[in-house]
């Protein structure tokens, strides 16, 4: 029985979000900032929370340490109705941590991987996989031990009737390799941001990157931040402009975007409607510090997206 809409295989970490004048000054200088928020972190968890907020049935597979941060993350997932039976606890590991230096127009991230890099494909709960309609993967370049077994896991998921989406997120090494192409060939929906798409495709324009990536993945959606997003399936393109929001913090906006698009796709919506919902979810998530505090309900996202029609273009 397919009683799970989305199974997320991803990293798990807390976020410490710092806002204000967050550019550090070395030489033992101390600066005072506006705000510090310890909150739910990691691309996969923020996506999972966004999907659950929209009404999808979500389960999670990941790895945490037996520590305060790990318990905080598991409690936070469970409180949002997410099935955490696939989350493993390892006493030999530390739960990961990201310190986010957040400004209105940009952010920098300092990450301690901890347990994030230790999850292996064989540890993904197959019972949950058999129950899932869709599999979503995040932070490919941080999950080092997952990479080698990922193509086999994706092939198994597809044999069980799952569709697959991936958001690789940033590669700290900036090599953009690690066997990614083999896994992407088994992905149905790829959701990079502009910088990631350019780097992975090794192109200088979004249009060129879309054409290159669409030869590997049937559907590609490139996130453009406040400028919206572009969808490509084969030779068809759609563009949705961004929505005007008073931004507090952009942390996790791309993950909330992903949740919106996957929601629409699983409902069988036309791509233009899914794209508009995704942009609305991404925009609304920036209303508060952290990736999950301001994530949209379906009603909120629908209200915002209905304020603007989608735009279609080709070439």
Legacy VTK file of the C-alpha trace (Angstrom):
# vtk DataFile Version 3.0
C-alpha trace
ASCII
DATASET POLYDATA
POINTS 315 float
0.000 0.000 0.000
1.368 3.425 -0.995
0.406 5.249 2.203
3.464 7.555 2.236
3.427 10.424 -0.264
7.100 11.328 0.084
10.044 9.477 1.588
12.969 11.847 2.153
16.508 10.480 2.228
18.597 13.319 3.532
20.948 14.886 6.023
19.876 16.011 9.486
21.380 18.962 11.347
20.427 21.923 13.482
20.829 25.472 12.211
22.145 28.373 14.247
20.921 31.400 12.287
22.676 34.699 13.023
21.214 37.918 11.580
22.326 41.543 11.451
25.920 42.638 10.820
27.207 39.072 10.615
30.481 39.559 8.723
33.111 38.329 11.201
36.232 40.318 12.034
39.286 38.295 13.041
41.993 39.522 15.390
39.883 38.605 18.436
37.368 41.340 17.658
33.853 40.946 19.049
30.741 42.179 17.239
27.155 42.393 18.450
24.485 41.039 16.084
20.726 41.493 15.954
19.446 37.964 16.546
20.471 34.338 17.086
18.009 31.498 16.456
18.649 27.792 17.052
16.236 26.000 14.772
15.494 23.050 12.524
18.154 22.716 9.851
19.179 20.695 6.797
17.775 20.780 3.310
16.032 17.436 3.648
14.335 18.229 6.947
13.198 21.671 5.821
11.763 20.074 2.661
10.034 17.392 4.733
8.497 19.976 7.072
7.330 22.065 4.116
5.752 19.047 2.414
3.984 18.023 5.629
2.784 21.597 6.141
1.145 21.448 2.717
-0.642 18.236 3.683
1.541 15.452 2.271
2.231 12.260 4.240
5.989 12.313 4.806
8.571 9.852 6.167
12.274 10.451 6.741
15.440 8.360 6.507
18.607 9.861 7.961
21.217 9.597 10.677
21.772 11.494 13.941
24.000 11.179 16.968
22.720 10.260 20.423
22.932 13.845 21.608
20.911 16.969 22.345
20.869 18.176 18.744
19.777 14.760 17.478
16.908 14.571 19.938
15.883 18.142 19.095
15.700 17.270 15.404
13.803 14.015 15.906
11.312 15.678 18.239
10.842 18.513 15.736
10.155 16.098 12.871
7.777 14.017 14.944
5.897 17.114 16.139
5.120 17.925 12.509
3.609 14.520 11.880
6.602 13.145 9.973
7.335 9.421 10.306
10.817 9.155 11.874
10.967 5.354 12.075
13.632 5.470 9.343
15.926 7.812 11.289
18.867 5.938 12.823
20.633 7.010 16.013
24.365 6.306 16.260
26.112 6.884 19.589
29.515 7.096 17.890
28.528 10.148 15.832
27.665 13.781 16.474
24.582 15.337 14.921
25.576 17.927 12.320
25.461 21.679 12.800
25.271 24.621 10.390
25.965 28.203 11.445
24.200 30.533 9.017
25.350 34.138 8.680
22.205 35.641 7.230
21.743 39.010 5.547
18.623 40.144 3.699
20.243 39.720 0.297
22.556 36.752 0.889
23.886 34.258 3.397
27.003 32.254 4.215
26.960 28.814 5.819
29.552 27.114 8.037
28.797 23.398 8.475
30.114 20.604 10.670
28.999 17.445 8.854
28.976 15.008 11.760
26.460 12.236 11.086
25.407 13.799 7.776
28.214 12.183 5.811
27.806 8.713 7.363
24.418 7.517 6.011
24.725 4.603 3.571
22.212 3.448 0.969
21.872 0.097 2.706
20.589 1.865 5.832
17.545 3.286 4.053
14.446 1.530 5.376
13.109 -0.647 2.536
9.750 -1.083 4.228
9.238 2.678 4.016
10.502 2.698 0.429
7.892 0.123 -0.607
5.160 2.297 0.905
6.266 5.550 -0.772
4.854 7.209 -3.880
7.826 9.524 -4.254
11.465 9.624 -3.110
13.227 12.956 -2.537
17.007 13.239 -2.069
18.949 16.204 -0.741
22.502 17.430 -0.157
24.191 14.911 -2.425
27.629 16.437 -1.943
27.477 16.266 1.866
26.310 12.652 2.093
29.599 11.053 1.137
28.864 7.447 2.081
25.484 7.523 0.363
26.896 8.392 -3.061
28.288 5.015 -4.166
25.097 3.102 -3.374
22.685 5.756 -4.558
22.206 4.585 -8.191
21.156 1.122 -6.993
18.808 2.662 -4.406
17.198 4.893 -7.036
16.806 1.979 -9.448
15.153 -0.030 -6.670
12.818 2.861 -5.858
11.745 3.182 -9.476
11.152 -0.576 -9.731
8.757 -0.169 -6.791
6.818 2.542 -8.616
8.376 5.608 -6.976
9.078 8.808 -8.808
12.333 10.486 -7.764
13.412 14.081 -7.215
16.775 15.503 -6.161
18.165 18.785 -4.901
21.938 18.377 -4.696
22.545 21.687 -2.911
26.007 23.244 -2.930
29.233 21.270 -3.330
31.745 22.597 -0.748
34.613 21.174 -2.843
33.228 22.891 -5.986
34.159 19.845 -8.066
30.503 18.982 -8.816
31.241 15.342 -9.515
31.343 12.371 -7.099
29.398 10.100 -9.458
26.488 12.543 -9.712
25.765 11.907 -13.402
25.039 8.210 -12.768
22.467 9.096 -10.125
20.931 11.977 -12.106
20.175 9.567 -14.951
17.682 7.867 -12.591
16.040 11.098 -11.374
12.664 12.291 -12.716
12.804 15.838 -11.312
15.958 17.876 -10.673
15.672 21.049 -8.559
18.961 23.017 -8.460
19.317 26.737 -7.907
20.924 28.911 -10.574
24.492 28.647 -9.290
24.252 24.887 -8.833
22.751 24.377 -12.291
25.517 26.374 -13.965
28.222 24.518 -12.057
26.830 21.022 -12.615
26.136 21.615 -16.308
29.429 23.521 -16.679
27.671 26.268 -18.636
27.686 30.051 -18.398
23.946 30.760 -18.862
20.805 29.289 -17.357
19.393 28.565 -20.806
22.450 26.521 -21.759
22.406 24.734 -18.404
18.742 23.832 -18.791
19.346 22.351 -22.223
22.284 20.296 -20.958
20.548 19.051 -17.812
17.330 18.247 -19.680
19.300 15.732 -21.733
19.927 13.804 -18.500
16.802 14.432 -16.396
13.349 14.596 -17.986
12.217 17.559 -15.870
14.493 20.309 -14.559
13.427 23.293 -12.458
16.039 25.984 -11.814
15.399 28.302 -8.868
16.294 31.961 -9.408
15.744 33.299 -5.894
13.601 36.432 -5.813
13.407 36.329 -9.629
11.302 33.151 -9.573
12.095 29.920 -11.411
12.280 28.242 -14.813
10.880 24.805 -15.662
11.983 22.684 -18.590
10.595 19.353 -19.782
12.068 18.225 -23.100
11.831 21.376 -25.255
9.042 23.086 -23.301
9.887 25.899 -20.897
7.827 27.802 -18.366
8.867 30.766 -16.277
7.279 32.035 -13.093
8.325 35.389 -11.685
9.042 35.712 -7.992
6.619 37.132 -5.425
7.241 40.310 -3.460
7.690 39.503 0.244
9.243 41.414 3.145
12.234 39.123 3.653
13.545 38.288 7.122
15.709 35.255 6.291
16.129 33.242 3.072
17.373 30.090 4.830
15.627 27.038 3.386
13.563 28.970 0.844
14.722 26.653 -1.929
13.675 23.604 0.081
10.209 25.072 0.670
10.074 25.761 -3.077
10.913 22.089 -3.726
8.126 20.989 -1.378
5.628 23.133 -3.267
6.621 21.788 -6.662
6.593 18.166 -5.505
3.178 18.727 -3.916
1.749 19.955 -7.212
3.374 17.147 -9.186
1.952 14.489 -6.863
-1.506 16.032 -7.210
-1.211 15.763 -10.993
-1.320 19.528 -11.495
-0.153 21.115 -14.754
3.499 22.192 -14.497
2.638 25.900 -14.573
0.458 25.529 -11.467
3.107 23.509 -9.638
5.724 26.125 -10.534
3.581 28.983 -9.247
2.833 27.133 -6.006
6.539 26.397 -5.543
7.488 30.054 -5.951
4.798 31.054 -3.470
6.021 28.491 -0.918
9.612 29.633 -1.315
8.705 33.292 -0.919
6.448 32.835 2.101
9.089 30.814 3.939
11.320 33.901 4.157
8.964 35.706 6.551
10.817 34.524 9.684
14.272 33.364 10.752
15.089 29.735 10.034
13.802 27.424 7.340
10.528 26.211 8.878
9.023 28.901 11.138
7.128 30.631 8.321
6.494 27.756 5.904
3.218 28.156 4.068
0.014 26.227 4.472
-1.590 25.228 1.188
-4.226 27.934 1.676
-1.590 30.639 2.208
0.397 29.573 -0.832
-2.715 29.340 -2.996
-3.760 32.848 -2.013
-0.391 34.288 -2.995
-0.014 32.314 -6.231
-3.477 33.239 -7.453
-2.400 36.885 -7.378
-0.225 36.388 -10.461
-0.662 34.303 -13.625
2.177 32.127 -14.885
4.300 33.171 -17.865
5.353 30.751 -20.578
8.230 31.138 -23.005
10.470 28.937 -25.098
14.111 29.118 -26.112
LINES 1 316
315 0 1 2 3 4 5 6 7 8 9 10 11 12 13 14 15 16 17 18 19 20 21 22 23 24 25 26 27 28 29 30 31 32 33 34 35 36 37 38 39 40 41 42 43 44 45 46 47 48 49 50 51 52 53 54 55 56 57 58 59 60 61 62 63 64 65 66 67 68 69 70 71 72 73 74 75 76 77 78 79 80 81 82 83 84 85 86 87 88 89 90 91 92 93 94 95 96 97 98 99 100 101 102 103 104 105 106 107 108 109 110 111 112 113 114 115 116 117 118 119 120 121 122 123 124 125 126 127 128 129 130 131 132 133 134 135 136 137 138 139 140 141 142 143 144 145 146 147 148 149 150 151 152 153 154 155 156 157 158 159 160 161 162 163 164 165 166 167 168 169 170 171 172 173 174 175 176 177 178 179 180 181 182 183 184 185 186 187 188 189 190 191 192 193 194 195 196 197 198 199 200 201 202 203 204 205 206 207 208 209 210 211 212 213 214 215 216 217 218 219 220 221 222 223 224 225 226 227 228 229 230 231 232 233 234 235 236 237 238 239 240 241 242 243 244 245 246 247 248 249 250 251 252 253 254 255 256 257 258 259 260 261 262 263 264 265 266 267 268 269 270 271 272 273 274 275 276 277 278 279 280 281 282 283 284 285 286 287 288 289 290 291 292 293 294 295 296 297 298 299 300 301 302 303 304 305 306 307 308 309 310 311 312 313 314
